């Protein structure tokens, strides 16, 4: 039995299909004509774009537009004139072959992305290396690995799966994925979850331990891989797979069911989205609205700032698509950790504590913040839009933002442009400062949304991307739980809605605690909604008070988590 990282839930049973890419030798070979070589590069670029477009279209058909955005991100990189221009310049300057110019240029970009603190930017490093390899394969006449034609019942075993390789998987034939590298947030893991293929990643030296055709059982929920399982193990995991599939099927009956606890407490169960195309999944899983629309994705993977009109259309599309249901839209949460050349952001030494989010927006009102707020206000005439402001640490910031919103309202009134005059304005509570001042902020805003990912990071002073100290990053730490409980208490006492849009909102071990604390709204990945609704409707908020009291009596994260696991498993 081998242990790895649980990247995509489910039980996979099948035969190992070892995936190895053809190794390429890239040398700085000189060329006789740089003009001919540039033409050769442009031809390979066009072929790679065509391949990528076909993958994106296929992915959109198989699982949806949201997942296709990963491959569309590759198209944006391939269309970046700065990147392609530097490759062509390297060919001309050094009189080298296209393969080598691509190698040096793309690797430089990938190294820059990989060194960033932001997980999203680190994924850009993987994307950059992926398109580098594919362009080089086209130039050398090497066919990419044909994952699409694997036989039925295959479990892919690879050192790593690039996003383009994962996008080519036929989910009817692949029952599992095992890799040596990767993590939960890697694009290949995201695609595995979208394709609903069980996956375990980061299994050390797995390529040396498994041979082609070996029988394999994997548990994507627990991160377990069993090679050559015994008859008893095979029977055990076959039963687990059948149970998993049955439970998934049973969740369908929770569509259209109100999210109400056994003692009559109504809970708002909503979804996190990154762009308007994600709306289809929210409706598919019967989300009751949107609790977090991350607007930064509208600003990324492009060469210029989105216009007010572009933003207005995106916000309007979501508002209309949800027919009056709540849509909480977070204003731009971006900083020096994001590589967005057109914004001219200097590299921050410590981007998570630097010039970002509300700090950046208030400093750049005219070119960034005012157009976004105008677009949001205009779109509010078409549905239940609420404005959420991130990274708040002091009262002056929210007051300045509210004053700017009032100024824009007056401007819209003068021009007879419709908007929701009673639009709600809230904050994302994700810093220790906001948590400690929650009682004060609750009197200034219409709602709270707790961002547990950053709240945990800031409360525990731990970089969540640093593996060496990852043991400290736990929302179950009593310090974080006390903070969450205090935020909810302050919000409820002030009579405002308190929601949560961090990963903890869909954690089965955390849900009972959040219900006991009095959380009003849970926002999560759309695919987690039905499972969370099943849990919530099976609890009585009042009965959970004793559970929460007991959990809060422990002094370590491990004790709390163990207690909650025992409680949930008994349920």
MIKOL-601416 format. One line per field, with one value per residue (C-alpha): residue number from 1; residue in one letter; x, y, z. Coordinates in Angstrom, 3 decimals. Layout:
N
pos = c(NUM,...)
code = c(A,...)
c1 = c(X,...)
c2 = c(Y,...)
c3 = c(Z,...)
***
This chain:
571
pos = c(1,2,3,4,5,6,7,8,9,10,11,12,13,14,15,16,17,18,19,20,21,22,23,24,25,26,27,28,29,30,31,32,33,34,35,36,37,38,39,40,41,42,43,44,45,46,47,48,49,50,51,52,53,54,55,56,57,58,59,60,61,62,63,64,65,66,67,68,69,70,71,72,73,74,75,76,77,78,79,80,81,82,83,84,85,86,87,88,89,90,91,92,93,94,95,96,97,98,99,100,101,102,103,104,105,106,107,108,109,110,111,112,113,114,115,116,117,118,119,120,121,122,123,124,125,126,127,128,129,130,131,132,133,134,135,136,137,138,139,140,141,142,143,144,145,146,147,148,149,150,151,152,153,154,155,156,157,158,159,160,161,162,163,164,165,166,167,168,169,170,171,172,173,174,175,176,177,178,179,180,181,182,183,184,185,186,187,188,189,190,191,192,193,194,195,196,197,198,199,200,201,202,203,204,205,206,207,208,209,210,211,212,213,214,215,216,217,218,219,220,221,222,223,224,225,226,227,228,229,230,231,232,233,234,235,236,237,238,239,240,241,242,243,244,245,246,247,248,249,250,251,252,253,254,255,256,257,258,259,260,261,262,263,264,265,266,267,268,269,270,271,272,273,274,275,276,277,278,279,280,281,282,283,284,285,286,287,288,289,290,291,292,293,294,295,296,297,298,299,300,301,302,303,304,305,306,307,308,309,310,311,312,313,314,315,316,317,318,319,320,321,322,323,324,325,326,327,328,329,330,331,332,333,334,335,336,337,338,339,340,341,342,343,344,345,346,347,348,349,350,351,352,353,354,355,356,357,358,359,360,361,362,363,364,365,366,367,368,369,370,371,372,373,374,375,376,377,378,379,380,381,382,383,384,385,386,387,388,389,390,391,392,393,394,395,396,397,398,399,400,401,402,403,404,405,406,407,408,409,410,411,412,413,414,415,416,417,418,419,420,421,422,423,424,425,426,427,428,429,430,431,432,433,434,435,436,437,438,439,440,441,442,443,444,445,446,447,448,449,450,451,452,453,454,455,456,457,458,459,460,461,462,463,464,465,466,467,468,469,470,471,472,473,474,475,476,477,478,479,480,481,482,483,484,485,486,487,488,489,490,491,492,493,494,495,496,497,498,499,500,501,502,503,504,505,506,507,508,509,510,511,512,513,514,515,516,517,518,519,520,521,522,523,524,525,526,527,528,529,530,531,532,533,534,535,536,537,538,539,540,541,542,543,544,545,546,547,548,549,550,551,552,553,554,555,556,557,558,559,560,561,562,563,564,565,566,567,568,569,570,571)
code = c(X,X,X,X,X,X,X,X,X,X,X,X,X,X,X,X,X,X,X,X,X,X,X,X,X,X,X,X,X,X,X,X,X,X,X,X,X,X,X,X,X,X,X,X,X,X,X,X,X,X,X,X,X,X,X,X,X,X,X,X,X,X,X,X,X,X,X,X,X,X,X,X,X,X,X,X,X,X,X,X,X,X,X,X,X,X,X,X,X,X,X,X,X,X,X,X,X,X,X,X,X,X,X,X,X,X,X,X,X,X,X,X,X,X,X,X,X,X,X,X,X,X,X,X,X,X,X,X,X,X,X,X,X,X,X,X,X,X,X,X,X,X,X,X,X,X,X,X,X,X,X,X,X,X,X,X,X,X,X,X,X,X,X,X,X,X,X,X,X,X,X,X,X,X,X,X,X,X,X,X,X,X,X,X,X,X,X,X,X,X,X,X,X,X,X,X,X,X,X,X,X,X,X,X,X,X,X,X,X,X,X,X,X,X,X,X,X,X,X,X,X,X,X,X,X,X,X,X,X,X,X,X,X,X,X,X,X,X,X,X,X,X,X,X,X,X,X,X,X,X,X,X,X,X,X,X,X,X,X,X,X,X,X,X,X,X,X,X,X,X,X,X,X,X,X,X,X,X,X,X,X,X,X,X,X,X,X,X,X,X,X,X,X,X,X,X,X,X,X,X,X,X,X,X,X,X,X,X,X,X,X,X,X,X,X,X,X,X,X,X,X,X,X,X,X,X,X,X,X,X,X,X,X,X,X,X,X,X,X,X,X,X,X,X,X,X,X,X,X,X,X,X,X,X,X,X,X,X,X,X,X,X,X,X,X,X,X,X,X,X,X,X,X,X,X,X,X,X,X,X,X,X,X,X,X,X,X,X,X,X,X,X,X,X,X,X,X,X,X,X,X,X,X,X,X,X,X,X,X,X,X,X,X,X,X,X,X,X,X,X,X,X,X,X,X,X,X,X,X,X,X,X,X,X,X,X,X,X,X,X,X,X,X,X,X,X,X,X,X,X,X,X,X,X,X,X,X,X,X,X,X,X,X,X,X,X,X,X,X,X,X,X,X,X,X,X,X,X,X,X,X,X,X,X,X,X,X,X,X,X,X,X,X,X,X,X,X,X,X,X,X,X,X,X,X,X,X,X,X,X,X,X,X,X,X,X,X,X,X,X,X,X,X,X,X,X,X,X,X,X,X,X,X,X,X,X,X,X,X,X,X,X,X,X,X,X,X,X,X,X,X,X,X,X,X,X,X,X,X,X,X,X,X,X,X,X,X,X,X,X,X)
c1 = c(0.000,1.301,0.158,-0.173,-2.307,-6.044,-6.666,-10.021,-12.505,-13.761,-12.578,-10.604,-10.103,-8.264,-5.017,-1.964,-1.297,2.205,2.458,5.891,6.561,9.249,12.394,13.603,17.184,17.242,20.556,21.561,21.970,22.845,20.677,21.726,18.777,17.066,14.176,13.510,13.739,11.294,8.873,9.404,8.633,5.463,4.251,4.796,3.062,0.022,-0.142,0.100,-2.672,-4.876,-4.175,-4.953,-8.162,-9.322,-8.557,-10.439,-13.469,-13.460,-13.161,-16.016,-18.193,-17.172,-17.381,-18.147,-16.824,-15.275,-12.845,-12.111,-10.837,-7.645,-6.860,-8.076,-5.418,-2.859,-4.246,-3.745,-0.118,0.444,-1.104,0.992,3.045,5.625,6.317,6.316,8.254,11.002,11.263,11.626,14.146,16.209,16.250,17.452,19.908,21.618,20.946,19.671,17.004,13.410,13.486,16.306,14.810,11.522,13.385,15.267,12.428,9.595,11.762,12.629,8.937,8.108,10.807,9.413,5.895,7.127,8.933,5.741,3.879,0.495,-0.821,-2.555,0.685,2.569,0.101,1.111,4.590,3.087,1.068,4.133,6.175,3.255,3.039,6.853,6.945,4.091,5.658,8.939,7.170,5.551,8.935,10.552,7.660,6.955,3.360,2.023,1.048,-2.296,-4.193,-7.575,-7.267,-6.373,-8.394,-11.381,-10.509,-7.153,-5.531,-3.036,0.322,2.703,5.434,3.119,0.167,0.219,-3.085,-3.113,-2.630,-5.404,-7.716,-7.314,-8.517,-11.593,-13.359,-15.269,-12.008,-9.938,-10.927,-8.130,-4.972,-1.769,1.199,4.516,4.147,1.302,-1.012,-4.696,-4.714,-2.795,-4.651,-4.442,-6.103,-8.802,-9.501,-9.539,-12.227,-14.180,-13.990,-14.953,-11.938,-10.456,-6.877,-4.000,-0.978,2.439,3.107,6.906,8.752,5.545,6.962,9.530,6.900,4.250,4.542,2.345,-0.788,-0.489,-3.837,-4.411,-6.943,-6.913,-8.951,-8.955,-10.640,-8.024,-4.982,-4.313,-2.893,-2.775,-0.774,-1.677,-4.481,-5.425,-8.850,-9.993,-8.750,-10.390,-13.711,-13.419,-12.764,-15.311,-17.899,-16.569,-16.784,-20.363,-21.249,-19.555,-21.463,-24.744,-24.245,-23.511,-26.698,-28.684,-27.616,-29.814,-32.856,-31.564,-32.080,-34.949,-34.960,-34.808,-31.600,-33.214,-31.913,-34.076,-35.062,-36.154,-33.095,-32.838,-29.326,-28.275,-26.232,-24.439,-21.446,-18.034,-17.397,-14.601,-16.437,-19.957,-19.495,-19.363,-23.043,-24.074,-22.592,-24.298,-27.674,-26.858,-26.157,-29.102,-27.093,-29.200,-27.054,-23.407,-21.505,-18.249,-17.627,-13.838,-13.530,-9.736,-10.134,-11.684,-8.416,-6.027,-4.844,-5.239,-3.069,-5.162,-7.567,-11.159,-13.364,-16.280,-18.604,-16.930,-17.227,-20.833,-21.799,-20.100,-21.803,-25.149,-24.991,-24.620,-27.275,-29.822,-28.899,-29.748,-33.102,-32.876,-31.005,-28.097,-24.838,-21.971,-19.282,-15.858,-14.058,-10.611,-8.357,-5.012,-1.485,2.210,2.137,0.148,1.986,-0.218,2.172,-0.394,-1.103,2.498,2.595,6.005,7.097,6.279,8.826,5.916,2.891,0.397,1.154,1.689,0.121,-2.987,-6.780,-8.470,-5.089,-4.383,-7.942,-8.182,-4.818,-5.893,-9.476,-9.721,-8.304,-9.258,-11.757,-14.237,-14.866,-15.409,-17.774,-19.717,-20.062,-21.256,-23.808,-25.169,-25.439,-27.288,-30.389,-30.623,-30.517,-29.467,-25.924,-24.113,-20.646,-17.962,-14.668,-11.619,-8.538,-10.039,-7.899,-9.122,-12.330,-10.931,-10.710,-14.353,-15.505,-13.452,-14.818,-18.397,-17.874,-16.661,-19.713,-21.993,-20.199,-20.776,-24.429,-24.870,-23.245,-25.587,-28.592,-27.609,-27.493,-30.711,-28.845,-30.738,-29.173,-30.246,-30.295,-30.308,-27.434,-25.733,-22.046,-20.079,-16.540,-14.520,-13.300,-9.927,-7.409,-6.708,-7.403,-10.875,-11.631,-10.621,-12.640,-15.611,-18.019,-17.062,-17.149,-20.560,-22.032,-20.536,-21.509,-24.486,-22.850,-19.701,-18.167,-15.414,-12.479,-11.082,-8.154,-6.531,-7.939,-6.136,-2.969,-2.888,-4.021,-1.400,1.314,1.831,2.437,-0.117,2.056,5.086,5.199,7.688,5.205,1.957,1.268,0.437,-2.134,-5.373,-8.756,-9.316,-6.671,-8.453,-7.135,-8.801,-12.013,-12.226,-11.771,-14.533,-16.903,-16.258,-16.869,-20.188,-21.222,-20.478,-22.360,-25.399,-25.532,-25.534,-28.285,-26.275,-25.818,-22.607,-21.391,-18.259,-16.593,-13.382,-12.759,-13.964,-17.553,-17.821,-15.687,-17.944,-16.072,-16.463,-20.122,-21.558,-19.380,-20.366,-24.056,-23.621,-21.780,-24.740,-23.354,-26.103,-24.559,-22.196,-20.458,-18.474,-17.609,-20.872,-20.133,-20.095,-23.565,-25.761,-23.523,-23.464,-27.247,-27.681,-25.488,-27.112,-30.686,-29.731,-28.622,-30.394,-28.544,-29.654,-28.413,-25.047,-24.347,-23.061,-20.826,-19.373,-18.804,-16.906,-14.844,-13.926,-12.636,-9.689,-6.386,-4.873,-6.065,-5.494,-7.751,-10.535,-10.324,-10.261,-13.294,-15.247,-14.307,-15.615,-18.845,-19.517,-18.726,-21.215,-23.940)
c2 = c(0.000,3.468,6.825,10.022,13.172,12.740,14.785,13.493,11.405,7.986,4.377,3.330,-0.328,-1.413,-2.215,0.047,1.980,3.444,6.825,8.073,10.957,10.620,12.334,15.128,16.298,20.079,21.517,25.073,24.085,26.975,27.723,28.946,31.314,32.999,34.086,30.472,29.402,32.079,30.826,27.278,28.449,30.244,27.095,25.044,27.743,27.640,23.833,23.946,26.563,24.325,21.302,23.333,24.740,21.203,20.089,23.082,22.416,18.718,19.515,22.018,19.299,16.637,18.610,22.277,25.710,26.237,23.340,24.332,27.636,25.827,25.027,28.466,29.780,27.884,29.613,32.987,32.114,30.999,34.252,36.453,38.704,39.236,35.486,34.745,37.922,36.906,33.458,34.987,37.504,34.656,32.877,36.051,37.157,33.803,32.161,29.095,26.544,27.121,24.246,25.859,29.365,27.955,26.046,29.048,31.573,29.417,27.999,31.526,32.435,29.145,29.731,33.202,31.798,28.901,31.293,33.226,32.715,32.464,28.966,30.236,31.692,28.512,26.672,29.037,27.486,24.060,25.532,27.231,24.015,22.174,24.485,24.505,20.718,20.601,23.207,21.311,18.015,19.580,20.855,17.432,15.484,13.660,12.624,13.407,10.512,9.164,8.958,9.121,5.576,3.759,0.560,0.388,-0.080,1.708,3.367,5.934,5.829,8.686,10.843,13.784,14.591,17.882,19.722,18.922,15.203,15.181,17.074,14.271,11.517,9.535,9.157,6.111,4.161,5.592,4.520,6.221,8.339,7.898,10.295,10.924,14.705,17.212,18.505,19.073,22.459,21.478,21.932,18.189,17.505,20.079,18.408,14.932,16.154,17.715,14.446,12.612,10.310,9.170,10.435,10.123,12.349,12.880,9.149,8.950,6.973,5.322,4.757,2.359,0.397,-0.325,-2.222,-2.129,-4.206,-4.493,-4.678,-1.487,-0.251,3.405,5.452,9.056,10.257,8.802,9.048,5.284,3.155,-0.665,-2.570,-6.226,-6.232,-9.460,-10.968,-9.582,-6.077,-6.268,-7.259,-4.500,-1.747,-3.048,-2.677,0.810,1.800,0.575,2.453,5.642,5.491,4.774,7.699,9.948,8.787,9.282,12.939,13.649,13.530,16.631,18.783,21.176,20.452,23.509,23.708,23.645,21.982,19.487,22.237,24.627,26.861,27.936,27.972,29.638,27.147,28.949,28.532,30.034,30.940,32.525,33.604,33.696,30.300,28.666,29.500,26.311,24.165,26.271,25.615,21.950,21.339,23.461,26.246,28.891,31.703,32.763,33.473,34.453,35.665,36.065,38.969,38.781,36.087,38.738,40.671,37.787,36.007,39.121,41.963,44.945,45.983,44.755,47.716,48.789,47.488,44.046,43.788,44.995,42.283,39.566,40.644,41.127,37.631,36.021,38.219,37.450,33.761,33.445,35.228,37.393,34.948,36.486,37.089,38.262,39.757,40.366,43.439,42.939,40.883,41.083,42.211,41.963,38.164,38.088,38.429,40.961,43.093,45.678,46.641,47.656,46.137,46.033,42.727,42.703,41.163,39.787,39.958,38.505,41.391,43.987,46.230,44.249,44.022,47.038,48.724,48.628,49.526,52.604,53.785,53.316,54.502,55.988,53.250,50.161,50.677,53.240,51.343,48.091,49.644,51.414,48.123,46.386,49.066,49.103,45.301,45.357,46.546,43.047,40.832,40.218,41.581,42.412,43.995,42.399,44.114,41.925,42.262,44.817,45.566,48.950,50.960,53.754,51.392,50.366,53.937,55.189,52.424,53.179,56.886,56.088,53.893,56.739,59.116,56.728,56.315,60.094,60.097,57.340,59.245,62.368,60.305,58.374,55.057,52.399,50.438,48.888,51.874,49.532,47.357,45.599,46.160,43.686,42.662,39.509,38.808,37.177,39.072,38.934,42.685,42.319,39.401,41.316,44.355,42.345,44.045,47.452,46.367,44.735,48.207,49.531,46.832,44.751,41.327,39.360,36.558,34.643,33.679,30.751,30.077,33.433,33.780,30.557,31.710,35.090,33.842,31.106,33.167,30.283,30.320,27.779,27.007,26.011,22.219,22.443,24.205,22.885,21.055,24.467,25.284,23.939,25.583,23.223,25.041,26.412,29.922,29.886,28.366,31.015,33.663,32.195,31.902,35.514,36.822,34.983,36.132,39.794,39.596,37.934,40.438,43.279,41.558,41.062,37.947,35.990,33.623,31.655,31.204,29.411,25.685,25.004,25.771,22.387,20.371,17.639,17.846,21.622,21.940,20.840,23.409,26.216,25.396,25.488,28.829,30.250,30.644,31.794,31.076,28.373,29.039,26.307,24.557,23.799,20.067,20.031,21.578,18.469,16.561,19.561,19.942,16.302,16.883,20.152,18.848,15.893,18.063,20.061,23.318,23.286,19.716,20.639,23.189,20.498,19.120,22.556,23.178,19.907,20.633,24.081,22.594,20.993,22.829,21.308,21.068,17.319,16.829,18.910,17.155,13.686,14.513,15.880,12.877,10.537,12.550,12.700,9.010,8.030,10.115)
c3 = c(0.000,-0.957,0.396,-1.586,-1.736,-2.209,-5.372,-6.635,-4.612,-5.596,-5.845,-8.920,-9.839,-12.981,-14.777,-14.794,-17.998,-17.686,-19.393,-20.396,-22.735,-25.383,-24.119,-26.352,-26.748,-27.075,-28.281,-29.247,-32.891,-35.186,-38.214,-41.644,-42.098,-39.160,-41.406,-42.402,-38.761,-37.607,-40.263,-38.962,-35.410,-36.521,-38.242,-35.070,-33.036,-35.335,-35.103,-31.291,-31.138,-33.309,-31.051,-27.934,-29.406,-30.206,-26.627,-25.181,-27.381,-26.483,-22.785,-22.955,-24.504,-21.977,-18.722,-19.314,-20.143,-16.708,-17.101,-20.707,-19.331,-18.285,-21.923,-22.986,-20.593,-22.688,-25.779,-24.079,-23.355,-26.957,-28.182,-25.885,-28.200,-25.464,-25.204,-28.942,-29.628,-27.192,-28.798,-32.248,-30.916,-29.403,-32.782,-34.536,-31.856,-31.343,-34.748,-32.880,-33.707,-32.609,-30.114,-28.137,-28.300,-26.960,-24.254,-22.869,-23.165,-21.807,-19.015,-17.874,-17.697,-15.944,-13.321,-12.592,-12.156,-10.002,-7.631,-6.856,-3.599,-5.264,-6.116,-9.251,-10.569,-9.713,-11.938,-14.727,-14.483,-15.249,-18.098,-19.555,-19.467,-21.068,-24.081,-24.336,-24.656,-27.142,-29.438,-29.333,-30.083,-33.155,-34.340,-33.894,-35.368,-32.110,-31.572,-28.088,-25.823,-27.019,-23.736,-25.466,-26.860,-23.624,-23.131,-20.803,-17.139,-17.359,-14.372,-15.592,-13.834,-14.657,-13.218,-13.783,-16.007,-17.847,-18.234,-21.977,-21.277,-18.664,-21.013,-23.570,-21.227,-22.177,-18.787,-20.070,-20.272,-17.399,-13.885,-11.948,-12.002,-9.976,-10.272,-8.555,-8.699,-8.390,-5.696,-4.938,-6.639,-9.783,-13.046,-13.723,-10.329,-11.063,-14.395,-12.780,-10.360,-13.221,-15.173,-11.944,-12.159,-8.803,-8.455,-6.005,-6.609,-5.007,-4.533,-4.129,-6.830,-7.992,-11.496,-10.018,-8.082,-10.712,-13.983,-17.076,-16.535,-12.743,-10.934,-8.954,-6.450,-5.431,-2.988,-4.196,-1.014,1.337,-0.962,-0.921,-3.762,-3.548,-6.163,-6.829,-4.221,-2.475,-3.054,0.299,-0.595,-4.012,-2.443,0.166,-2.371,-4.863,-2.089,-1.289,-4.961,-5.212,-2.023,-3.293,-6.590,-4.802,-2.420,-5.364,-7.066,-3.846,-3.708,-6.731,-4.451,-2.654,-5.736,-5.142,-1.413,0.898,2.940,6.380,9.545,11.454,13.897,11.150,10.662,7.011,5.568,2.320,0.276,-2.536,-4.853,-5.541,-9.189,-11.217,-14.368,-15.867,-17.555,-14.112,-13.696,-15.524,-12.724,-10.030,-11.655,-12.319,-8.624,-7.459,-5.842,-4.114,-5.444,-5.644,-2.440,-4.126,-7.670,-7.938,-10.359,-10.703,-13.364,-15.617,-15.373,-15.979,-19.142,-21.238,-22.481,-21.350,-18.593,-19.033,-19.855,-17.698,-20.398,-20.467,-16.700,-16.749,-19.249,-17.148,-13.905,-15.643,-17.184,-13.749,-12.136,-14.858,-14.916,-11.213,-11.554,-8.457,-6.232,-4.286,-6.173,-3.974,-6.200,-4.696,-5.961,-7.433,-5.143,-6.856,-6.036,-6.787,-6.680,-9.941,-13.247,-15.056,-17.133,-18.265,-14.630,-13.998,-10.514,-8.885,-7.372,-3.646,-1.307,0.714,-1.591,0.905,3.269,0.584,-2.029,-2.971,-3.032,-1.378,-0.853,-4.581,-5.565,-3.335,-4.630,-8.249,-8.099,-11.563,-13.785,-11.729,-8.927,-10.231,-13.525,-11.610,-9.067,-11.836,-13.690,-10.503,-9.691,-13.256,-13.269,-9.919,-11.809,-13.320,-10.230,-6.634,-6.768,-3.528,-3.371,-1.207,-0.408,0.371,2.566,4.947,7.990,9.229,9.307,7.118,4.142,4.188,4.764,1.822,-0.405,0.659,-0.008,-3.522,-4.109,-2.964,-5.330,-8.247,-7.238,-7.444,-10.862,-12.086,-10.675,-12.613,-15.810,-15.025,-15.187,-13.191,-10.328,-7.035,-4.688,-1.679,-2.861,0.044,0.744,2.817,3.592,3.379,6.891,6.339,8.459,12.176,12.360,10.845,13.155,16.280,15.149,13.893,16.312,14.897,11.244,11.779,12.361,9.111,6.595,5.466,5.630,6.421,4.385,6.164,3.958,5.938,3.606,4.312,7.828,8.745,7.010,8.721,12.130,12.190,10.428,8.028,4.289,3.059,0.036,2.145,2.600,5.482,7.743,6.282,9.562,11.067,8.395,9.850,10.194,13.144,15.153,18.241,17.503,14.082,15.445,18.161,15.496,13.316,16.279,17.273,13.749,13.511,17.005,16.198,12.919,14.438,17.304,14.754,12.758,9.575,7.444,8.068,5.369,4.601,1.221,2.200,1.808,5.367,4.285,2.553,4.976,6.448,9.757,9.940,8.921,12.328,14.119,11.736,12.188,15.968,15.738,13.796,10.253,7.861,4.482,3.168,-0.161,-1.900,-5.137,-6.953,-6.963,-3.127,-2.703,-2.694,-0.292,2.062,1.821,2.805,5.868,6.929,6.656,8.865,11.805,14.467,15.149,18.758,19.339,17.843,20.582,22.940,20.170,19.523,23.241,23.512,20.375,21.667,24.909,23.114,22.752,19.599,15.998,16.011,19.041,17.505,14.144,15.728,17.864,14.887,12.744,15.428,15.736,11.989,11.433,14.153,12.563)
***
